[in-house]
Structures are given as C-alpha cells and as structure tokens.
Amino acid sequence: MSVIVHSNENIDSALKRLHREVLREKVLETYRSKAFRIREADLKIAKRKEWAKMKRRRRTAARRAK
C-alpha cells in the first residue's frame, strides 16, 4: 500500500488519501483480529447479539408501521 505525493500536493491531502486507502483495505481491522486470539464462542456470541439487535429493530419498525 502506498501513496505517491506529487510535487504540488499538500502533505495533509496525501495523508488523507493514505488513510482512506487503509480504511478501504481494512488494514487496522485485520491487524486487530490477528493481534489476539479470538475464541470461536466469542464470535458466535457477537453474531447472536448482532442478530438479536436486528430482530428487535425489525419488530419495533413493524409495530410502528401498523
């Protein structure tokens, strides 16, 4: 991953481009996931929580739509 800084370009805008590229390629998320061991059970718990949140939102939206 690299960003070429042009001669007439501000260094801040080049850093902003680099930051966007890092976010796009999910470098930090990959690093965090590989830095520590995450148990399979923890992943299942996180997925279950996420699904429960979506289910609650759908139910409240359906109730409000009536």
C-alpha positions in Angstrom: 0.0 0.0 0.0 1.4 3.3 -1.0 0.5 6.9 -1.8 2.6 9.0 -4.1 2.9 12.6 -3.0 3.0 14.9 -6.0 5.3 18.0 -6.1 2.4 20.5 -5.9 0.3 18.5 -3.4 -0.1 19.3 0.2 1.2 16.6 2.6 -2.1 16.6 4.5 -4.1 15.7 1.5 -1.7 12.9 0.7 -2.0 11.6 4.3 -5.8 11.8 3.9 -5.6 9.7 0.8 -3.4 7.1 2.6 -5.9 7.0 5.5 -8.8 6.4 3.1 -6.8 3.6 1.4 -6.1 2.0 4.8 -9.8 2.1 5.7 -10.8 0.7 2.3 -8.5 -2.3 2.6 -9.4 -2.8 6.3 -5.8 -3.0 7.5 -6.5 -2.0 11.0 -9.4 -4.4 11.4 -7.2 -7.3 10.1 -4.4 -6.3 12.5 -6.7 -6.3 15.5 -8.2 -9.6 14.6 -4.8 -11.2 14.3 -3.2 -9.5 17.3 -5.2 -11.5 19.8 -6.7 -14.9 19.7 -10.5 -14.8 19.5 -12.3 -17.8 20.7 -15.0 -19.4 18.4 -17.5 -19.0 21.2 -16.9 -15.2 21.4 -17.5 -15.0 17.6 -20.8 -16.9 18.0 -21.8 -14.6 20.9 -21.1 -11.5 18.9 -23.1 -12.8 15.9 -26.0 -13.7 18.2 -26.0 -10.2 19.7 -26.0 -8.6 16.3 -28.9 -10.8 15.1 -30.8 -10.0 18.3 -30.3 -6.3 17.7 -31.5 -6.5 14.1 -34.5 -8.6 15.2 -35.5 -6.0 17.8 -35.2 -3.2 15.3 -37.4 -5.1 12.8 -40.0 -5.8 15.4 -40.2 -2.2 16.5 -40.4 -1.0 12.9 -43.2 -3.4 12.2 -45.1 -2.3 15.3 -44.7 1.3 14.3 -45.8 0.7 10.8 -49.2 -0.7 11.9 
